[in-house]
Amino acid sequence: MGSSESIAIDSSLVRRLIAAQFPQWTDLPVRPVRHGGWDNRTFHLGDDLSVRLPSAASYALQVEKEQRWLPRLAPHLPLPIPEPVATGRPGEGYPWSWSVYRWRHGEIATHAPIGDLPAFAATLGEFLAALQRIDADGGPSPGQHNFFRGGALTVYDHEARWALEALAGKIDTDTARSVWEAALVASWTAKPVWFHGDVSSGNLLVEGGRLAAVIDFGTSGVGDPACDLSIAWTMFSGESRAAFRAALPLDRGTWARGRGWTLWKAMIVAAEMPGTDRLEVEKSRRVIGEVLADHLRYG
């Protein structure tokens, strides 16, 4: 079995796994999380715990990493992150390791009202700056476990150039090509630092209109932090983007690579790869416009 298409990842499976491996929690109710994700499926376990199951073998590589490193990162960060409680084993027809975490309260920023977006952006930038300051020696380098986040953008050069061809006449491909090529030449030469790898509104928890926690470190690692900048164009703009940028120790090259990461992802979605959601296509074209305008304005 290789993906969630052939595995029923549901509350029934979670109950069986808990009963078999953690009988102390057998009596706790199991409920799907409303926005439980796709790479991993998340379930409430009672009031204080959550269960997180990878939906495919490629995501299962992240379980051991999170169990090992999150407890080491947490004491150095200004906001809460996921707290592992236990590691589950394959069983009950489910083929991969999985995790039990302490439940984090809050609503994801995709749906939650945010009181002051520039302040929110600055808080996130400060969190990422703190993450980058943590000793990265021995941390996980970019690879299959995180789809090469934090590595060289050349890994995705073929996809980006395919998307440029597919989007001819639909976007300003000349400027998009300039953005991409500027990102490729602005290589990371400094010492590797910690990065989150998937800083998106769905991985930011909000309480009282403020950023309350950062979750889902599955694509984290040590390397080039430019991959953490995409939210500057996917969620922020104007004053909030400026506040985010000001809170981070960025040089022009890192910002250029951040544009590159953002453009690559937005273009392959906008080019309507099979299975792409129509709303996501429209959102990605808006993001492309933001990236290109930023490049033209600041270079």
C-alpha positions, 0 to 999 in steps of 0.5 A: 500500500503506497498512499491514502487512496488504498488506506482508509485513514479514519477514526476507526483506524485510529481507535484500533491503533490506540487500543492496540498500542496505547491502551491507557488512552483507549477510552478517549474519544477520537474525532477528525480535525476539521482541517486535518491536512492532506500530507498527514491526517490529524485526529483529536484524541480526547481533549488534550492529545492529537493523532497524526498519521502520514497519508503516504510513504514519502510523508512517513519519513518525517515522523522520526525526524519530528519526534527527535528534533521538535523537543530540542527546538521548542525551548529556543523558540518564542512560540509553541510548536508541536509537542510529541508525546508518543510514537506509534508503530505500523499495525491494523493494516496501516504500514507506517509509523505515526505520532501522538502529540499534545493538542495545540489550541487555536484556529488556523490562520487560513480561516481565523480573523487576524487583528493586526496583520503587520504585527502578526507578520512581524511576530512570524518573522521573529519566530523564524529568525529565532529558529535560524539562530538555533544550533543546526549541527547534526540537523537533517539536511535537505532530501527526500524527507522534505522534498529538498526544501532548503536545498538548491532550487535547481532541483525544480528547474525542469518543473519551473521551465515546463510551467513557463512554457505552459503559461505562455500568454497567460502570465508575463513569462519574460518577467517570470523567467527573470525571477526564476533565473535570478533565484538560481544564480543567488545561491546560498553559501552561508552555514546551514540554518534551521528552517520550517519548510512549509510556512503557510496560513494552514500551519499557523495557529491564531488565538485572539487575533494573534499568532499563537503557535506554529505547527507541522514541521514535517518539511523542516531541516537545515539548509537555506531558509529562503523556502520559508519566505513564500508566505510573504507573497501568499499571505502578506502584502504591503505593510505586512510584507514589509514588517515580515521582511524587516523582522528577518536577517535577510540579504537580497539573494535570500529574498530573490530565492524566496521569490523563486520558491514561491514562483515555482510552486505557484506556476506549477499549480497555475499551469493546471497539473492534473488534479489541480483545484480551480480555486487554487489555480486562481490563487496561484495566478494572484501570487504570481502577480505579487511575486513579479510586481515585487521583482520589478519594484525591488529587483 
